[in-house]
């Protein structure tokens, strides 16, 4: 386990509850947090199962903004 690896337990409803994200719990899935900022807060999580991984991150959108505008900004950063 790396220094930032956390083993979250599922909430009993079949999901890992990460506050802003709920990820379906599955046998053999490891959740690796991505830490950032001055306080070392978890800003994203990588779910790993075998040789497959996906990175997940929640985004906060201000009231009145559409997902179309947010999607456009995210795509511009990639």
N, C-alpha and C positions, 0 to 999 in steps of 0.2 A: 504494500500500500504506500503510495507517495505521501509526502507530507501534507498535501491538500486533499487527498482522497477521503471522501466521507461515505460511509455506508448507511444510507437512509433506509429506514424501515417503512414498509408500506402501511398505510393507515387502516388496514383491515377491510377496506372496500375494493381491494384489487388495484390500488394506485399508490405510487409514491407521491406524497403531498409535499411540494416544494414551495408552498405559499402561492407564488404567482403562477406556478405550473403544476399540473397533475399529470403524471406519466404512468401509463399502464405498467403494473408490476409483472415481470416475467422471470421465470427461472433462468439464472445465469447472467442477468443484466447487472452491470456495474455502473454506478453513476459517479463521474469524475467532475468535481466543480472546477470552474475557471474563475480564478480569483483576480480582482483588479482593484484599482483605486488605492488611496493612501491607507485606508482602514482594512484592506484585505478582504473586502466583501465579496461574496459569491455573485458574479454577474451573469453567469451562464452555466450550463451543465452539459457534459458529453455522456450520452448513454452508450455503453459498449456491451456487445454480446458477440462473443467469438471474434471473428475478424471484421465485424461490421460495427460502425460507430456513426452516431448522428449528434450534432451539436444543437442544443436548444437554448433559446434566450427569450425572455418575456420583454415586451416593450410597453411603455406607458405612453398613451396618446392623450394629448390635451383635449378637453371637451370642444366639440365643434369641428375637429379635424377628421377627415375621412381616411379610410384605410388606403384609398387610391393614392392620396398625397404621401402617406407614410411609405407605401410600397415604392413609389417613385424615388424617394430619398434613399431608401435602403438599396435599391438597384443601382443608384448613382454611386454608392460607396463601394460596391463590389468590383 
